[in-house]
Amino acid sequence: MSSIPKCTEVVAAEKEESNGDQDAFPYKITKVDAEVNKELLKYFTGERTGFVQVGPKKWFLPSGYEREAAKYYNFRVKPDDIFVVTFPRSGTTWMQEMVWLLENDLNYEKAAETHLKRRFPFLEYSSILHKKTKEEFLRENTHDEEKYQAVQNMDYPAWKIFDELPGRRFIKTHLPFSLLPQNLLQVGCKVIYLARNPKDVAVSFYHFSRSSRTLGYVGDFPRFWNYFERNLQLWAPYWEHIKEGWSRRNEENLLFLFYEDINKVISSAASKKVSNFLGKKYSDSEYETLAEHLDIENFRRNKSVNLDNIKGLGVLISGEEGFVRNGKCGGWKDYFDEELNARADRWIDENLKDTDLKFPGLN
């Protein structure tokens, strides 16, 4: 795998690519209402400029997205690419690890040696890390050249990394289908869409938003849910995201999965289903070994999938929950009181009434 370019190259690349061809992007990008934006910046301290909404569905994204929107939309897809597409905190990392291992002959040794973020880069991460937040990380790491360089490289554009990678590319994204290349499912590549019920997603996203300084959430969970329900969270609207995936579930190159279903049958059935979709086949014992590797207790201790590598850079806040939490279904029950749960149920029912989409074991 190609190494990440040095910091001087990163700066040059940012200058070169910052004026992407927005004419090639079909949607209007507008700033969030000024008063709403002011409030959001107070509670989401990782973003320093503000938030934008994209197209008629008003996809909610940070200011940095506008700079690279066309790059994602016009990203050159290859027939042997593999995408994992999810709304955040839907089992993304777990699915990435499963997919990479299935496609690489269950090479656990290589997986352990190379962090997942290098094996399976995050397409739009360079839009998420605000430049001023990055400057803070740089100042905090000036005493250590290696750490300083690591921070400098953090927001090197993944679409540029993918252009440099030889062989099969593994691509993670939280962008919805309408903001991704429109030929994504026609060129032959494989796309796995993983969906998780909104209550568990919100709880997991809340903890991650508190722990990551790139997001820097400083409020409580009820306030977080309020923003989530109002589509004022990154990559929202949640329902539009899920419904776009659901509407394409019968296309040949898309595998739509519910986190709740595969979480229940992680022993081997889930791996077999993904394996069959990818055209790979292993023995029953190999699937069982993979299931053990992906078991939440082992997964939580797996340094090549956790974010321990950036914790030392000051990106994660000590004392908050880890990147890989408990992985269980129904953990939302510890966060919703009776009133908030009733409100959430009304919101869910309203958004499900005109669709045959049903989450396993939501209530």
N, C-alpha and C positions, 0 to 999 in steps of 0.2 A: 504494500500500500504506500502511496506517495506520502512523504512527510509534509507537515504543514509548513508553508513558507515562513521565512524569518520576518521579524517585525517591520523591517524597512520595506519588504515586499508587500506586507499587509497594508501599510499606510498608502503605498503607491496604488495598490489595487482599489482601496476605498476611494481614492481621488478619481481613479479612472472610471470606476463603475457607478459612482454616486449619481450620475445623471442618466440613469437607465432610460430606455426608450419608452416613455409613458404612453406614446401614441399607440403602442402595441398592446395596451391594456384597456379592456372594454368598459370598465366600471368607473363611475365617479367616486372619488375619495373626498370625504368631507370631514371637517373637524367636529368633535363632539361639542355640544352646547357648552358655552364658556363657563357657566355656573356649575354645571355637572362636572366638567373637566376639573375645575378648581377643587371640588370636593374629592374627586377620585385621586388627584395628585396628593392630597393630604393623607389618604389611606393606603395608596399604592406608591410607596416612596422610591421604588426602583426606576420608575418612569419619571423623567424630569421635564419633558416638553408637553406631552398631552397625548390624547388618544384620538383615533380616527374611526370612521364608519365607512364601509365599502359596499357600493352597489345597492340595489333595491332591498336586499335582505339585511343591510346594515351590519355586515360582519365587523366585529369590534376588535381592533388591533392597535398596537402602540405606534407612536409617530414614525418610528424607523421603518415601518412596513411600506410606507408610500415610496420610499427611495428604491425599494427592490421589488415592488409588486409585479412589474412586468417581467422581471427575471424568473419569478416562480411560475407565472402564468405561461411563459414561453420557454420554460425549461425543456431542453431536448431529451426526450424520453427514449430509451433504448429497449429493444425487444426482450432482453434478458434482465432488465431491472426488476427488483422486487421492492414494492412499497408497503409500508405499514402505515395506515391512515387511521387516526383516532381523534376524538375530542380528548383533551388532556386528562390524565389520571384515570384512564380506562383500561389499564393493564398493558400499556404500550411497551414498557421496558421488558416485561415478561415475554410478550409476543416477539419482540425483536430478538431476544436471546434464543428463543425456540427456533425461529425462522433461520437465523444465522447458523445455528448448529446443524439443523436438518440439511441445509444447503452445503455445509462444509464437512460432510462425513463424520459428524459428531466429534469434531476435533476439540475436545475440552481443553487440551493443553494450550493450543493456539488462542482459544477464547480467553483463557486466564491471563495470557501474556499481553493481550491487546485489549484495551478498554473498549467497551461497547460503543462509545461515542465516536471512536475511530473506525470501528468495523461497520457501523450503521449510523452515519452522520445525520444530524437534525437539519433538515432543509432550510428552515426559516429562522434559525437561532440568531443570525446576525442582525435580524430586525428587532429582536427582543432585548438585547443588551444595549441600554442607552449609553451614549458616548460619555456622558458625565459620570454615570455610575462606574463605567470602565475606568475612567480617570481616577476615581477614588481607589479602586482596586490596585491600579498601577502605583499610586503614591504609597499605599500600604505595603507594597512589595518591592520597593526600591532597594532594600537591603539584600535582596536575594536575586541574582541575575537570572537563575533558572525559573523562579516563580514569576518574575517580572516578564520574562519572555512568554511564559504560559498564558498570562493575562493578555499580553499583546496579541496573541494568536487566537484568543477565545472567539472573537467575532469575525474571523476570516470567513468570507461568504462560502457556505456549503455548496451552492450551485457551481462555484468556481473549483472547489475541491473535487466535485463529481466529474467535472470536465477533465481533470488530470488523472483520475483513477483508471487503471487498467482492469480489464475483466468485469465480472458481474458486480453491479452496484446495489447496495442495500440502503434504502432511503426511508427515513422516518419523517413524518410531517403531521401537524395538527391542522393544516389548512383544509377547508372543505373542498369537495370536488369542483365547485364552481370557480374557485380561485387557483386551481391546479391546471396543468396542460389539458386541453379539451380532447386530445387524442390518447389520453392515459390508458384507457381500457381497449383501445383499438390496435395498438402497436405490437401487442403480444406479451407485454410484461405482466407480472402477477401482482395483484393488489389485495391486501388483506385489510378489511375494515373491522375494527373491534369496537363494540358499543357496550356501555355500562350504564346502569340506571342512574338518573340524575342526582338522587340523594347521596349515594355513595361517592359519585364523582365530585359533588360539591364539598363533601367532608374532606376527601383526599386533596382536592385542589386548594382548599382552605389551609391545610397544614403545609402543603408545599409552598404556597404563596407567603406564608409566614416565615418559612425556613430559608427561602432563597432571597438574597438581597437584590437580585435582578428584578424581582416582583415587589418585595418589600412590604407586604401587607401588614398593617399594624392595628387592625380592628378586630372585633369579635366575630363569632360565627353567624349570629343572626344578621348582622350587617352584611357579611359576605354573601349570605343566601339572598339578601335583598338585591344586591348587585347581580348575582347569578340569575335570578328570576327576571330581572329587568334587562337582561342581555348586555350588561355592562361589565363583562369579564372577558379576558382575552379569548379569542377564537369563538365567542358567542355570535349568534344565537345557538344555544345548545340544540334545540329541537330541529332547527333548519339543518344543522350539521348532520344529525342522526338521520333525518329524513332523506337527505341527499344520498347517503350511503344505502339506506334501506331501499330506495327507489331503483337502485342499480344492482340489487342483490342477485338477480338472475342472469346477469351478464357473465359470459364464459370466463373472463379473466379476473373476476372479483369473488372473493370468499368473505361473506358477511358472517360475523360471529358475535354472540353475546358473551361477555365476560362471565356472567353468572352461570351459563351452561358449561363452559370449558373449565371454570374453576371447580365445578362439582366433579368433573371426570378427568382431572389432571393426571390420574394414574397412568394412562397411556392413550385413551380414546381421543383426547384433544390433540395430542401430538400426531396421532395417526391421521386425523382429519386434515390437519394442516399439511402433513407430509404427502398425503394423496393429492392434495391440491397442487403442491409443488412438483409432483411427479417423482417423489423419492420414496424409497421403501427400505425398512429396516426390520430386524427380528423383534419378536415380542420382548426379549430381554433387553435389547437396546432401547426400546421405547420406555421400558420401566426405569432404566438407568437415567434416561433423559428426564422422566417425571421426577425422579429423586433430586436431580440437579436443580429442577425448577421449583421444588417444594419451597414454600415461603420461608421456612426457617433457614434452609441452605442459601436461598436467594438473597436473604437479608445480609448474610455474611460474605457474599460474593463481591470482592473488591472491584472486579472488572465490569460490574453493572451498576454499582452504587456510585455516588458522587463524592466519595472520600478524596478523590484526586483533586477536586476543586475546593474542598473544605479548608485545606491548608492555605488556600489563596484568599480566604476571607469571604468567599462568595456565599457560603452557607452560615447560618447563625447557630452558634452553639446553644444547646438547651432546647431547641425545637425538635420535632419528630424527624426521623430519617427519611431519605428519599424513597426507599422501599419500606413501607409501613407494615400493616398486618395482612393485607391481601384478602381479608375476609369479606363476604357479602353480608349486607345488613348492618354494618358498623354505624350507619347513619342514625340508628335508633338511640345512640348515646348522645346525640347532638340536637335532635328535634324535640322540643317540648310539645305538648298537645296542641297548642294554638299554632305554632309554626308548622307542625306536621299537617294539620288540617288545611292550612293555607297552601302548603306544597302540593298536597293531594288535589286540591282544586285546580292548581296550575297544571299539574300533570294530566288530569282528566280532560281539561280544556284542549290541551295540545295533542291528545291521543284520539279525540272523538271522531276525527275525519280520516283515520288511518287504521290499517290492520296491524300496525306495529304494536307489539306487546313485550314488555320486559319480563323475563322469568323471575318469579318471586319478589316482585317489587314491594308489595304491601306486607 
